[in-house]
Structures are given as structure tokens and as C-alpha cells.
Amino acid sequence: GEACRCACAVVAASEAAAAAAVQRAVETAAASASAMQRAEDREVEIGATMASAEALAGEKVAAAKEKFKKAVEKGKSIDKQKKELETTVEEREAEIVRLASELATLKESGIAQVAAHEASDAAIATASVATSDELTTTKDKLKTA
């Protein structure tokens, strides 16, 4: 009797302890599963955040490359304009030198023409005086004749 009750009580206590241990194991397993799920969820979040950050970084790199490309194109355009302007300046300077030379030649030619006209005018004046003197002499001869 008594031993059987004691044994039954021990078995019941053991079963209760085992049931409690199983319950704790189930709760621990459930907590572990919950913790694992949170960790997996966090891992997914982190992966999504990293993917988003990588995509954003990729967009920024693409935008920076595009800006750089435009800057290079603008620089090339400016260089081309500069070379064109330098060529234009060189052409204009050559034209100025040519015109200055032509002007100097025209001045010399004009001075020579003025000198020739002055000499011609002087010769005409001398011839006129001589002709006038001859006319006077001829008139005088006619009066005396």
C-alpha cells in the first residue's frame, strides 16, 4: 500500500517534473524559433537595406559618370572654340600686316605721284613763264615793226 502510494507519488512527481521539463523545452524551442524568425527577418531587412544602398550608390555613380562625361564634352567644346578663335586671330593679324604693307605702298606711291605732279606743275609754270616772255618779246617786235 504505502510503498505503492509512495512509488505512485514519485512516478506522479516524476511525470509532473518531466511534463514541466517538456513544457520548458517546448517554450524554449518556441522562443528559439521566434528568435530565429526575428533573426531571419532582420537578415532580410538588412539584405533589402544593403540592396537599396547598393542601388542608390549605383545611381549616384551613374549620375557622377554622366556629369563627368558632360564636363569632358564641354571642355572639348571649349578647346575647339579656343583653337578656332586662335586661328581667326592669326588670320586677322595676317590681314592687318597685309593691309599695313599695302597702306605703306600706297603712301609711297601717293607721295611719288604728288612729287611728280609738283614737278609737272613747276615745269608747266616755267614753260608758262617762258611762253609769256616769248609772247611779250613777240608783241614788242610787232610793235616796233
Buried (B, 14 or more C-beta within 10 A) or exposed (E): EEEEEEEEEEEEEEEEEEEEEEEEEEEEEEEEEEEEEEEEEEEEEEEEEEEEEEEEEEEEEEEEEEEEEEEEEEEEEEEEEEEEEEEEEEEEEEEEEEEEEEEEEEEEEEEEEEEEEEEEEEEEEEEEEEEEEEEEEEEEEEEEE
